[in-house]
Amino acid sequence: MRVRLIAVAIVTAAAASSVGAQGPSLVPIPYRTYIAVNPLGIPFDVASAEMETGVAQGVTVGGQVSYTSLGDDRYSTVDAKVRYYPSEVVLRGFSLGVSGGRTRFTTRSNDVTRKSLDFGTIGLLLDYNWMLGVRHRFIVGTGLGAKRVLANSDDREAAGIDHAYVTARFVVGLAF
């Protein structure tokens, strides 16, 4: 009886240690990169294009270029981005990120002249991507962010821009 009890204990301990050694199973990710554009550039003066690729479980790097015209204000931007997906499945679901880039801001000061300012930015991003379709390759992405203007207060005042501004994201694209 003791021999059987000891044998059961050894087999149970061996099975438990082999299961624990495997750790959590990784989710297979068929697509790690996407290219997307903002379709609102067609009817409105808001256009952007972005690319993102997975570099580690749940981590992506990417870039974006955009042009936005709101009344007399125009923003042209180039940004590099790093995003973390808490689900650890890249490109899908909720993500937190940071960005760094360059912005050219211009505004009309009167009917004839425009004020402008070129400056660096750093930003925070909160985004959500849906992967739709039969093969889950069609990306619909939305998000909000905030960018800090890296320019001195005199230059910002002369151009009429605050120390930070809010950004919004809407893109459609294809994963591959």
N, CA, C and O of each residue as an XYZ file, in Angstrom:
704
protein
N       0.827     -1.192      0.000
C       0.000      0.000      0.000
C       0.870      1.255      0.000
O       0.601      2.223     -0.711
N       1.942      1.207      0.834
C       2.834      2.368      0.874
C       3.534      2.578     -0.458
O       3.726      3.713     -0.893
N       3.908      1.498     -1.094
C       4.604      1.601     -2.382
C       3.685      2.253     -3.411
O       4.131      3.107     -4.176
N       2.430      1.873     -3.444
C       1.470      2.479     -4.380
C       1.279      3.960     -4.072
O       1.239      4.778     -4.991
N       1.164      4.309     -2.829
C       0.997      5.709     -2.420
C       2.214      6.541     -2.824
O       2.065      7.663     -3.308
N       3.405      6.001     -2.630
C       4.628      6.704     -3.017
C       4.690      6.841     -4.539
O       5.072      7.896     -5.044
N       4.321      5.793     -5.276
C       4.328      5.834     -6.742
C       3.344      6.881     -7.259
O       3.676      7.629     -8.178
N       2.135      6.950     -6.686
C       1.146      7.958     -7.081
C       1.663      9.362     -6.788
O       1.475     10.272     -7.596
N       2.306      9.546     -5.652
C       2.860     10.860     -5.299
C       3.955     11.275     -6.270
O       4.014     12.438     -6.670
N       4.821     10.349     -6.656
C       5.901     10.666     -7.600
C       5.336     11.022     -8.975
O       5.767     12.001     -9.584
N       4.380     10.240     -9.467
C       3.761     10.518    -10.774
C       3.031     11.857    -10.745
O       3.123     12.627    -11.701
N       2.311     12.147     -9.671
C       1.597     13.422     -9.551
C       2.574     14.590     -9.523
O       2.333     15.602    -10.182
N       3.660     14.476     -8.785
C       4.658     15.547     -8.718
C       5.325     15.750    -10.070
O       5.556     16.891    -10.472
N       5.640     14.673    -10.781
C       6.267     14.789    -12.103
C       5.323     15.448    -13.097
O       5.745     16.291    -13.888
N       4.047     15.070    -13.063
C       3.071     15.669    -13.979
C       2.885     17.144    -13.675
O       2.810     17.960    -14.593
N       2.809     17.494    -12.401
C       2.625     18.900    -12.019
C       3.827     19.736    -12.425
O       3.656     20.870    -12.873
N       5.032     19.213    -12.283
C       6.216     19.992    -12.647
C       6.334     20.154    -14.152
O       6.799     21.194    -14.618
N       5.920     19.143    -14.937
C       6.001     19.282    -16.393
C       4.953     20.261    -16.908
O       5.214     20.985    -17.868
N       3.778     20.298    -16.295
C       2.761     21.276    -16.686
C       3.221     22.677    -16.319
O       3.052     23.589    -17.129
N       3.778     22.892    -15.173
C       4.247     24.206    -14.748
C       5.415     24.690    -15.571
O       5.569     25.897    -15.756
N       6.258     23.782    -16.079
C       7.418     24.176    -16.870
C       7.023     24.736    -18.221
O       7.767     25.525    -18.804
N       5.855     24.340    -18.733
C       5.422     24.817    -20.036
C       5.011     26.282    -20.000
O       5.147     26.971    -21.011
N       4.524     26.772    -18.896
C       4.091     28.165    -18.777
C       2.825     28.400    -19.579
O       2.227     27.461    -20.105
N       2.416     29.672    -19.670
C       1.209     29.979    -20.429
C       1.465     29.772    -21.919
O       2.554     30.057    -22.417
N       0.457     29.278    -22.621
C       0.622     29.046    -24.048
C       0.488     30.371    -24.793
O      -0.346     31.209    -24.450
N       1.321     30.546    -25.813
C       1.295     31.750    -26.619
C       0.209     31.638    -27.673
O      -0.045     30.555    -28.200
N      -0.433     32.761    -27.981
C      -1.475     32.795    -28.989
C      -0.805     32.892    -30.356
O       0.020     33.783    -30.563
N      -1.135     31.999    -31.301
C      -0.540     32.125    -32.628
C      -1.049     33.396    -33.316
O      -2.247     33.677    -33.305
N      -0.147     34.144    -33.901
C      -0.501     35.420    -34.532
C      -0.224     35.301    -36.030
O       0.937     35.280    -36.438
N      -1.271     35.222    -36.857
C      -1.046     35.031    -38.288
C      -0.529     36.287    -39.001
O       0.200     36.180    -39.988
N      -0.896     37.460    -38.514
C      -0.489     38.708    -39.160
C       0.197     39.593    -38.134
O      -0.299     39.767    -37.021
N       1.329     40.147    -38.509
C       2.102     40.966    -37.570
C       2.300     42.395    -38.052
O       2.847     43.215    -37.315
N       1.874     42.714    -39.260
C       2.102     44.038    -39.839
C       0.823     44.519    -40.508
O       0.060     43.718    -41.047
N       0.589     45.828    -40.472
C      -0.514     46.386    -41.255
C      -0.126     47.735    -41.823
O       0.760     48.420    -41.312
N      -0.811     48.095    -42.888
C      -0.728     49.422    -43.498
C      -2.157     49.937    -43.545
O      -3.067     49.217    -43.957
N      -2.360     51.195    -43.121
C      -3.716     51.741    -43.051
C      -3.720     53.222    -43.431
O      -2.698     53.902    -43.336
N      -4.872     53.704    -43.856
C      -5.072     55.112    -44.188
C      -6.346     55.602    -43.522
O      -7.197     54.812    -43.115
N      -6.459     56.914    -43.418
C      -7.657     57.537    -42.879
C      -8.563     57.888    -44.058
O      -8.210     58.766    -44.846
N      -9.718     57.236    -44.207
C     -10.604     57.530    -45.337
C     -11.300     58.888    -45.233
O     -11.899     59.348    -46.205
N     -11.227     59.534    -44.067
C     -11.846     60.856    -43.927
C     -11.104     61.916    -44.725
O     -11.597     63.036    -44.861
N      -9.934     61.592    -45.254
C      -9.211     62.522    -46.116
C      -9.941     62.783    -47.419
O      -9.704     63.801    -48.069
N     -10.825     61.878    -47.808
C     -11.574     62.067    -49.053
C     -12.591     63.203    -48.905
O     -12.554     64.133    -49.710
N     -13.508     63.178    -47.908
C     -14.466     64.285    -47.821
C     -13.970     65.476    -47.001
O     -14.463     66.589    -47.185
N     -13.011     65.267    -46.104
C     -12.555     66.333    -45.212
C     -11.060     66.554    -45.379
O     -10.390     65.793    -46.076
N     -10.544     67.581    -44.751
C      -9.110     67.880    -44.796
C      -8.387     67.209    -43.625
O      -7.648     67.859    -42.885
N      -8.610     65.902    -43.468
C      -7.970     65.114    -42.419
C      -7.465     63.843    -43.091
O      -8.259     62.968    -43.437
N      -6.159     63.735    -43.279
C      -5.601     62.572    -43.963
C      -4.430     62.023    -43.165
O      -3.667     62.772    -42.554
N      -4.300     60.682    -43.181
C      -3.148     60.067    -42.525
C      -2.900     58.693    -43.124
O      -3.790     58.072    -43.705
N      -1.666     58.239    -42.964
C      -1.276     56.887    -43.347
C      -0.358     56.375    -42.245
O       0.457     57.122    -41.703
N      -0.499     55.095    -41.922
C       0.350     54.535    -40.871
C       0.705     53.091    -41.187
O       0.018     52.401    -41.940
N       1.803     52.663    -40.583
C       2.280     51.299    -40.694
C       2.723     50.863    -39.313
O       3.300     51.645    -38.557
N       2.448     49.601    -38.988
C       2.798     49.071    -37.664
C       3.194     47.611    -37.823
O       2.590     46.885    -38.612
N       4.202     47.179    -37.082
C       4.627     45.788    -37.149
C       4.999     45.264    -35.764
O       5.554     45.993    -34.942
N       4.691     44.007    -35.518
C       5.006     43.381    -34.241
C       6.485     43.063    -34.130
O       7.090     42.539    -35.065
N       7.069     43.385    -32.971
C       8.488     43.101    -32.737
C       8.692     42.147    -31.565
O       9.774     41.580    -31.416
N       7.683     41.966    -30.744
C       7.727     41.048    -29.615
C       6.290     40.722    -29.239
O       5.358     41.349    -29.742
N       6.107     39.748    -28.359
C       4.760     39.381    -27.940
C       4.084     40.591    -27.307
O       4.455     41.004    -26.208
N       3.077     41.174    -28.006
C       2.329     42.309    -27.485
C       2.942     43.670    -27.746
O       2.380     44.673    -27.307
N       4.071     43.753    -28.441
C       4.756     45.036    -28.671
C       4.910     45.277    -30.171
O       5.314     44.388    -30.921
N       4.580     46.503    -30.592
C       4.743     46.888    -31.992
C       5.506     48.198    -32.092
O       5.563     48.976    -31.140
N       6.088     48.427    -33.255
C       6.663     49.718    -33.602
C       6.057     50.125    -34.938
O       5.645     49.275    -35.728
N       6.008     51.410    -35.179
C       5.415     51.869    -36.422
C       5.654     53.338    -36.650
O       6.369     54.004    -35.901
N       5.041     53.818    -37.697
C       5.163     55.222    -38.053
C       3.879     55.732    -38.661
O       3.028     54.963    -39.109
N       3.757     57.053    -38.668
C       2.554     57.697    -39.195
C       2.927     59.032    -39.806
O       3.805     59.731    -39.300
N       2.261     59.384    -40.895
C       2.322     60.729    -41.463
C       0.889     61.223    -41.542
O      -0.023     60.443    -41.817
N       0.682     62.514    -41.304
C      -0.685     63.031    -41.348
C      -0.705     64.506    -41.737
O       0.277     65.236    -41.596
N      -1.875     64.905    -42.232
C      -2.149     66.305    -42.547
C      -3.559     66.594    -42.069
O      -4.495     65.865    -42.400
N      -3.715     67.659    -41.288
C      -5.028     68.063    -40.778
C      -5.194     69.557    -40.965
O      -4.302     70.333    -40.620
N      -6.336     69.967    -41.510
C      -6.657     71.377    -41.669
C      -7.972     71.646    -40.945
O      -9.022     71.131    -41.328
N      -7.898     72.459    -39.895
C      -9.073     72.835    -39.111
C      -9.215     74.347    -39.176
O      -8.521     75.069    -38.459
N     -10.099     74.826    -40.021
C     -10.238     76.271    -40.201
C      -8.962     76.853    -40.789
O      -8.530     76.453    -41.870
N      -8.366     77.791    -40.078
C      -7.111     78.394    -40.541
C      -5.877     77.640    -40.055
O      -4.763     77.962    -40.471
N      -6.045     76.657    -39.196
C      -4.915     75.915    -38.630
C      -4.614     74.669    -39.457
O      -5.521     73.924    -39.828
N      -3.324     74.451    -39.742
C      -2.884     73.271    -40.487
C      -1.764     72.575    -39.718
O      -0.816     73.216    -39.266
N      -1.885     71.262    -39.575
C      -0.878     70.439    -38.896
C      -0.374     69.396    -39.890
O      -1.173     68.650    -40.456
N       0.927     69.332    -40.108
C       1.564     68.264    -40.889
C       2.512     67.550    -39.935
O       3.371     68.187    -39.325
N       2.365     66.219    -39.797
C       3.142     65.499    -38.788
C       3.811     64.255    -39.361
O       3.347     63.659    -40.334
N       4.904     63.893    -38.729
C       5.588     62.617    -38.943
C       5.897     62.092    -37.548
O       6.515     62.789    -36.744
N       5.465     60.847    -37.252
C       5.639     60.278    -35.907
C       6.160     58.852    -35.978
O       5.828     58.099    -36.893
N       6.976     58.496    -35.002
C       7.342     57.107    -34.732
C       6.565     56.693    -33.490
O       6.377     57.494    -32.575
N       6.110     55.430    -33.458
C       5.259     54.978    -32.356
C       5.710     53.625    -31.835
O       6.232     52.796    -32.581
N       5.499     53.416    -30.543
C       5.669     52.111    -29.903
C       4.385     51.857    -29.140
O       3.945     52.689    -28.347
N       3.776     50.681    -29.389
C       2.525     50.338    -28.710
C       2.684     49.012    -27.965
O       3.418     48.116    -28.380
N       1.960     48.930    -26.845
C       1.884     47.684    -26.086
C       0.425     47.243    -26.041
O      -0.455     48.017    -25.664
N       0.179     46.004    -26.424
C      -1.145     45.396    -26.384
C      -1.213     44.511    -25.144
O      -0.572     43.460    -25.128
N      -1.967     44.888    -24.094
C      -2.026     44.093    -22.865
C      -2.476     42.646    -23.088
O      -2.115     41.765    -22.307
N      -3.251     42.392    -24.131
C      -3.655     41.009    -24.433
C      -2.485     40.208    -24.993
O      -2.569     38.986    -25.122
N      -1.404     40.888    -25.322
C      -0.194     40.329    -25.916
C      -0.436     39.693    -27.283
O       0.330     38.833    -27.717
N      -1.508     40.121    -27.960
C      -1.764     39.761    -29.348
C      -1.626     41.052    -30.149
O      -2.473     41.940    -30.050
N      -0.564     41.159    -30.941
C      -0.307     42.410    -31.648
C      -1.387     42.696    -32.677
O      -1.969     41.784    -33.264
N      -1.638     43.969    -32.880
C      -2.574     44.541    -33.852
C      -4.034     44.414    -33.468
O      -4.874     45.038    -34.116
N      -4.384     43.644    -32.455
C      -5.788     43.377    -32.126
C      -6.131     43.883    -30.733
O      -5.437     43.581    -29.762
N      -7.218     44.664    -30.643
C      -7.718     45.088    -29.343
C      -7.103     46.385    -28.851
O      -6.628     47.214    -29.627
N      -7.130     46.528    -27.544
C      -6.702     47.742    -26.856
C      -5.179     47.834    -26.817
O      -4.492     46.827    -26.642
N      -4.656     49.058    -26.983
C      -3.210     49.263    -26.854
C      -2.920     50.611    -26.210
O      -3.692     51.563    -26.329
N      -1.792     50.659    -25.528
C      -1.239     51.882    -24.950
C       0.065     52.152    -25.671
O       0.803     51.222    -25.994
N       0.354     53.418    -25.926
C       1.589     53.686    -26.644
C       2.161     55.052    -26.380
O       1.561     55.896    -25.714
N       3.356     55.241    -26.930
C       4.043     56.531    -26.901
C       4.459     56.860    -28.326
O       4.657     55.974    -29.158
N       4.585     58.153    -28.583
C       5.016     58.595    -29.909
C       6.031     59.720    -29.761
O       6.081     60.420    -28.749
N       6.810     59.861    -30.774
C       7.751     60.966    -30.867
C       7.822     61.380    -32.318
O       7.846     60.533    -33.211
N       7.855     62.678    -32.559
C       7.860     63.088    -33.952
C       8.098     64.566    -34.151
O       8.601     65.280    -33.282
N       7.714     64.984    -35.332
C       7.917     66.368    -35.763
C       6.607     66.880    -36.350
O       5.924     66.161    -37.080
N       6.259     68.122    -36.029
C       5.032     68.748    -36.529
C       5.344     70.108    -37.119
O       6.161     70.857    -36.583
N       4.688     70.423    -38.226
C       4.720     71.777    -38.785
C       3.310     72.320    -38.644
O       2.357     71.767    -39.193
N       3.191     73.410    -37.899
C       1.904     74.053    -37.649
C       1.903     75.401    -38.342
O       2.852     76.173    -38.208
N       0.838     75.688    -39.084
C       0.670     77.024    -39.671
C      -0.745     77.503    -39.400
O      -1.685     76.713    -39.316
N      -0.874     78.804    -39.268
C      -2.183     79.413    -39.075
C      -2.206     80.768    -39.774
O      -1.167     81.409    -39.937
N      -3.375     81.190    -40.178
C      -3.520     82.479    -40.853
C      -3.602     83.571    -39.788
O      -4.468     83.530    -38.915
N      -2.684     84.561    -39.866
C      -2.708     85.654    -38.896
C      -3.580     86.809    -39.379
O      -4.143     87.541    -38.565
N      -3.694     86.974    -40.657
C      -4.652     87.899    -41.273
C      -4.971     87.314    -42.644
O      -4.614     86.168    -42.914
N      -5.622     88.057    -43.499
C      -6.019     87.496    -44.790
C      -4.850     87.242    -45.732
O      -5.010     86.552    -46.739
N      -3.671     87.790    -45.420
C      -2.547     87.700    -46.355
C      -1.429     86.777    -45.864
O      -0.911     85.985    -46.652
N      -1.044     86.855    -44.598
C       0.128     86.124    -44.115
C      -0.257     84.951    -43.226
O      -1.357     84.893    -42.677
N       0.687     84.014    -43.101
C       0.512     82.859    -42.234
C       1.668     82.807    -41.248
O       2.817     83.060    -41.610
N       1.354     82.474    -39.996
C       2.381     82.211    -38.992
C       2.668     80.722    -39.019
O       1.766     79.926    -39.282
N       3.908     80.328    -38.751
C       4.216     78.904    -38.724
C       5.206     78.589    -37.608
O       5.923     79.459    -37.115
N       5.218     77.325    -37.232
C       6.132     76.857    -36.205
C       6.415     75.375    -36.467
O       5.488     74.581    -36.623
N       7.696     75.010    -36.515
C       8.124     73.611    -36.595
C       8.590     73.196    -35.210
O       9.362     73.913    -34.573
N       8.129     72.044    -34.737
C       8.496     71.625    -33.383
C       8.452     70.110    -33.248
O       7.759     69.428    -34.003
N       9.190     69.600    -32.289
C       9.131     68.193    -31.929
C       7.955     67.941    -31.010
O       7.443     68.858    -30.369
N       7.527     66.678    -30.952
C       6.422     66.303    -30.062
C       6.736     64.968    -29.401
O       7.464     64.138    -29.945
N       6.175     64.786    -28.227
C       6.093     63.475    -27.597
C       4.635     63.285    -27.209
O       3.954     64.243    -26.844
N       4.163     62.065    -27.288
C       2.741     61.865    -27.044
C       2.414     60.554    -26.377
O       3.232     59.635    -26.323
N       1.195     60.487    -25.870
C       0.606     59.282    -25.288
C      -0.552     58.851    -26.174
O      -1.282     59.696    -26.694
N      -0.729     57.547    -26.351
C      -1.739     57.006    -27.252
C      -2.602     55.974    -26.542
O      -2.088     55.138    -25.799
N      -3.889     56.025    -26.764
C      -4.844     54.999    -26.323
C      -5.631     54.599    -27.561
O      -6.421     55.390    -28.078
N      -5.421     53.371    -28.042
C      -6.010     52.953    -29.310
C      -6.740     51.624    -29.170
O      -6.532     50.871    -28.219
N      -7.607     51.359    -30.156
C      -8.288     50.073    -30.236
C      -8.388     49.676    -31.703
O      -8.834     50.468    -32.533
N      -7.976     48.451    -32.026
C      -8.058     47.924    -33.388
C      -8.998     46.729    -33.429
O      -8.966     45.867    -32.551
N      -9.835     46.690    -34.460
C     -10.644     45.525    -34.763
C     -10.038     44.861    -35.992
O      -9.657     45.540    -36.946
N      -9.950     43.547    -35.971
C      -9.500     42.778    -37.134
C     -10.717     42.020    -37.647
O     -11.197     41.086    -37.004
N     -11.209     42.433    -38.811
C     -12.481     41.943    -39.327
C     -12.285     41.102    -40.581
O     -11.196     41.053    -41.153
N     -13.354     40.446    -40.992
C     -13.335     39.630    -42.199
C     -13.131     38.167    -41.871
O     -12.858     37.807    -40.726
N     -13.265     37.331    -42.875
C     -13.144     35.889    -42.703
C     -11.752     35.523    -42.186
O     -11.624     34.676    -41.303
N     -10.709     36.156    -42.731
C      -9.335     35.850    -42.322
C      -8.788     36.864    -41.326
O      -7.603     36.820    -40.996
N      -9.613     37.761    -40.849
C      -9.223     38.773    -39.856
C      -8.033     39.598    -40.330
O      -7.084     39.822    -39.577
N      -8.087     40.048    -41.582
C      -7.006     40.855    -42.150
C      -7.386     42.325    -42.282
O      -6.507     43.179    -42.389
N      -8.681     42.633    -42.277
C      -9.130     44.021    -42.461
C      -9.083     44.730    -41.111
O      -9.735     44.301    -40.159
N      -8.320     45.805    -41.029
C      -8.122     46.552    -39.777
C      -9.007     47.790    -39.766
O      -9.040     48.543    -40.739
N      -9.717     47.999    -38.677
C     -10.387     49.266    -38.385
C      -9.818     49.727    -37.050
O      -9.958     49.041    -36.037
N      -9.172     50.898    -37.053
C      -8.522     51.388    -35.849
C      -9.029     52.751    -35.433
O      -9.264     53.619    -36.273
N      -9.197     52.938    -34.138
C      -9.597     54.228    -33.581
C      -8.713     54.525    -32.378
O      -8.043     53.638    -31.849
N      -8.721     55.774    -31.958
C      -7.954     56.090    -30.762
C      -7.925     57.567    -30.452
O      -8.333     58.408    -31.253
N      -7.434     57.853    -29.276
C      -7.227     59.221    -28.811
C      -5.806     59.336    -28.286
O      -5.213     58.360    -27.826
N      -5.281     60.529    -28.364
C      -3.942     60.759    -27.845
C      -3.777     62.209    -27.438
O      -4.668     63.038    -27.624
N      -2.630     62.485    -26.884
C      -2.269     63.857    -26.525
C      -0.792     64.025    -26.831
O       0.022     63.151    -26.534
N      -0.455     65.170    -27.433
C       0.931     65.459    -27.784
C       1.411     66.692    -27.047
O       0.704     67.695    -26.949
N       2.601     66.600    -26.541
C       3.278     67.724    -25.893
C       4.097     68.442    -26.953
O       4.853     67.806    -27.688
N       3.953     69.772    -27.042
C       4.704     70.594    -27.986
C       6.062     70.913    -27.372
O       6.142     71.511    -26.299
N       7.124     70.512    -28.056
C       8.483     70.744    -27.560
C       9.059     72.008    -28.211
O       9.975     71.953    -29.031
N       8.490     73.134    -27.816
C       8.951     74.441    -28.284
C       8.840     75.400    -27.110
O       8.017     75.205    -26.216
N       9.676     76.440    -27.114
C       9.630     77.372    -25.985
C       8.349     78.203    -26.033
O       7.697     78.305    -27.072
N       8.010     78.783    -24.911
C       6.729     79.499    -24.779
C       6.645     80.720    -25.689
O       5.560     81.045    -26.172
N       7.756     81.400    -25.934
C       7.716     82.572    -26.831
C       7.357     82.155    -28.259
O       6.546     82.813    -28.910
N       7.958     81.065    -28.747
C       7.640     80.583    -30.094
C       6.196     80.092    -30.177
O       5.516     80.331    -31.175
N       5.724     79.404    -29.130
C       4.336     78.937    -29.131
C       3.360     80.106    -29.133
O       2.366     80.086    -29.859
N       3.639     81.122    -28.326
C       2.764     82.305    -28.285
C       2.726     83.021    -29.621
O       1.663     83.450    -30.069
N       3.883     83.154    -30.260
C       3.937     83.847    -31.557
C       3.098     83.113    -32.612
O       2.476     83.750    -33.462
N       3.081     81.792    -32.557
C       2.296     81.013    -33.516
C       0.861     80.798    -33.050
O      -0.001     80.431    -33.849
N       0.597     81.023    -31.762
C      -0.755     80.843    -31.233
C      -1.103     79.392    -30.972
O      -2.233     78.975    -31.224
N      -0.154     78.611    -30.470
C      -0.413     77.198    -30.172
C      -0.150     76.931    -28.694
O       0.757     77.518    -28.103
N      -0.946     76.043    -28.098
C      -0.804     75.682    -26.688
C       0.379     74.741    -26.478
O       1.014     74.306    -27.439
N       0.670     74.431    -25.218
C       1.791     73.546    -24.888
C       1.480     72.071    -25.168
O       2.391     71.243    -25.185
N       0.207     71.736    -25.388
C      -0.197     70.370    -25.712
C      -1.488     70.419    -26.510
O      -2.239     71.393    -26.442
N      -1.741     69.350    -27.274
C      -3.007     69.276    -27.994
C      -3.456     67.821    -28.097
O      -2.654     66.895    -27.975
N      -4.753     67.642    -28.324
C      -5.382     66.323    -28.388
C      -5.375     65.838    -29.834
O      -5.557     66.625    -30.763
N      -5.165     64.540    -30.016
C      -5.216     63.939    -31.348
C      -6.283     62.853    -31.373
O      -6.651     62.304    -30.335
N      -6.772     62.552    -32.564
C      -7.735     61.465    -32.752
C      -7.262     60.614    -33.930
O      -6.584     61.095    -34.838
N      -7.637     59.349    -33.887
C      -7.192     58.395    -34.907
C      -8.376     57.607    -35.428
O      -9.183     57.100    -34.648
N      -8.485     57.502    -36.749
C      -9.430     56.613    -37.404
C      -8.772     56.129    -38.685
O      -8.460     56.931    -39.565
N      -8.558     54.825    -38.795
C      -7.898     54.267    -39.975
C      -8.559     52.969    -40.379
O      -9.167     52.277    -39.562
N      -8.427     52.649    -41.665
C      -8.792     51.335    -42.186
C      -7.601     50.825    -42.986
O      -6.913     51.599    -43.652
N      -7.363     49.525    -42.918
C      -6.204     49.008    -43.625
C      -6.219     47.504    -43.729
O      -7.226     46.846    -43.466
N      -5.056     46.968    -44.127
C      -4.911     45.552    -44.372
C      -3.698     45.003    -43.635
O      -2.610     45.576    -43.690
N      -3.899     43.889    -42.948
C      -2.803     43.207    -42.225
C      -2.208     42.146    -43.121
O      -2.897     41.531    -43.935
N      -0.915     41.943    -42.955
C      -0.235     40.895    -43.721
C       0.901     40.296    -42.924
O       1.588     39.397    -43.408
